[in-house]
Amino acid sequence: MNDQYFMDLALTLAKSVSGQTNPNPPVGSVVVKDSQIVGLGAHLKAGEPHAEVHALQMAGEKAKGATIYVTLEPCSHHGRTPPCADLIIEKELSRVVIATTDPNEKVAGKGIERLRNAGLQVDVGIRKEEAQHVNKQFFHFIEHKTPYVTLKSATSLDGKIATVSGESQWITNEEAREDVHFYRHTHDAILVGVNTVIKDNPSLTTRTPLGGKNPTRIIMDTHLRTPLDANVVTKDDAPTWIVVGNQVSPEQKEPYLAYPHVEIIQLEESSIQVKTLLKALANRKVMSLFVEGGAEVNGSFLKARAVQQIITYIAPKLIGGKGAPTSIGGDGFANLSDSLELSIISAEKMGTDIKIIAEPKTI
Ligand SMILES: Nc1c(/N=C/[C@H](O)[C@H](O)[C@H](O)COP(=O)(O)O)[nH]c(=O)[nH]c1=O
């Protein structure tokens, strides 16, 4: 047995609650005494006990003299729950192993300092990269005060998202389409352009075999063309925010007031700038955004370089056609040197299709 073994278990617990702890980070914790696991836990929901509290509750008396593994530095400030650092001291553990420190400059290092001042041995950095990956949405939001953006595309092998006649359902297979719903569950909001609403009339809800959290539906719709009979308007299984430009009149907005779950967010500018949109969403505590297209919307996010993760599903079929749309439209980059350089994080078969996860190269 070693520290990595127990931290891997804590990370598995943290990964398992991705998407349900927002606006808090997903955290996992394991308590070990004489190489025996005596307690484990994860933070299950914002406002409820932190992972350490669950693990220490399970450990009971065995916590005395034990080691606690936690994927994120124990909190030292009074949030909606008392500080975990104080609880660890009170339960008289002897050692604390932390994967990564808190990115929030207000609290970074304070929990560690308090634990060391109380005489506990504290080791930091076991499985640091993995923990930062588990918390990537939360860390990005804290550091940049703007939502973590995942751009998703589903294309044919020749990069098309529809035929020249506009037919698009379906290009990728059942398994790939179900996989998309996992990302809907783990992101606070999902965004599509009004053309996708008009063409596909999507519901944008999370439909996995066991359900899942529905993200807030965001429609980029400068001139408010979202049809009143669209699913995102008539169905209230998730909030719908329609983002419009400053030329939309009160009369145009009035019919949407009949739908309590629909809200119109009017920006100061005539055409929606991605950066302004993201700021407005961050102000509404949207920490993560899943962009499902279409091509023009994807093009605007690419141009703004406002993308942290790209998920592409590729089906083994060729569609062709000069006029058939590809996954990223817009103006694009005239010079190759301006293209967005990526790192391929993973490439895996998904039934007959391929799923590729990529991230922009860190500058
Ligand atoms: N055309 C394809 C996709 N098309 C994605 C479009 O955004 C489509 O409108 C929404 O996925 C529909 O949402 P909902 O199911 O009604 O909630 N996405 C895919 O993953 N594969 C494809 O083949």
PDBQT file of the ligand as one rigid body, heavy atoms in Angstrom, charges set to zero:
ROOT
HETATM    1  N1  LIG A 401     -26.877  15.383 -35.712  1.00  0.00    +0.000 N 
HETATM    2  C1  LIG A 401     -26.200  15.001 -34.597  1.00  0.00    +0.000 A 
HETATM    3  C2  LIG A 401     -26.159  15.855 -33.464  1.00  0.00    +0.000 A 
HETATM    4  N2  LIG A 401     -26.861  17.031 -33.522  1.00  0.00    +0.000 NA
HETATM    5  C3  LIG A 401     -26.893  17.856 -32.517  1.00  0.00    +0.000 C 
HETATM    6  C4  LIG A 401     -27.870  18.996 -32.598  1.00  0.00    +0.000 C 
HETATM    7  O1  LIG A 401     -27.525  20.040 -31.719  1.00  0.00    +0.000 OA
HETATM    8  C5  LIG A 401     -29.246  18.493 -32.186  1.00  0.00    +0.000 C 
HETATM    9  O2  LIG A 401     -30.160  19.517 -32.334  1.00  0.00    +0.000 OA
HETATM   10  C6  LIG A 401     -29.318  18.155 -30.688  1.00  0.00    +0.000 C 
HETATM   11  O3  LIG A 401     -28.404  17.194 -30.341  1.00  0.00    +0.000 OA
HETATM   12  C7  LIG A 401     -30.701  17.608 -30.361  1.00  0.00    +0.000 C 
HETATM   13  O4  LIG A 401     -30.820  17.709 -28.980  1.00  0.00    +0.000 OA
HETATM   14  P1  LIG A 401     -31.936  16.835 -28.223  1.00  0.00    +0.000 P 
HETATM   15  O5  LIG A 401     -31.572  15.415 -28.477  1.00  0.00    +0.000 OA
HETATM   16  O6  LIG A 401     -33.259  17.219 -28.818  1.00  0.00    +0.000 OA
HETATM   17  O7  LIG A 401     -31.808  17.235 -26.778  1.00  0.00    +0.000 OA
HETATM   18  N3  LIG A 401     -25.449  15.504 -32.358  1.00  0.00    +0.000 N 
HETATM   19  C8  LIG A 401     -24.815  14.291 -32.325  1.00  0.00    +0.000 A 
HETATM   20  O8  LIG A 401     -24.168  13.966 -31.306  1.00  0.00    +0.000 OA
HETATM   21  N4  LIG A 401     -24.834  13.440 -33.400  1.00  0.00    +0.000 N 
HETATM   22  C9  LIG A 401     -25.509  13.754 -34.529  1.00  0.00    +0.000 A 
HETATM   23  O9  LIG A 401     -25.525  12.949 -35.476  1.00  0.00    +0.000 OA
ENDROOT
TORSDOF 0
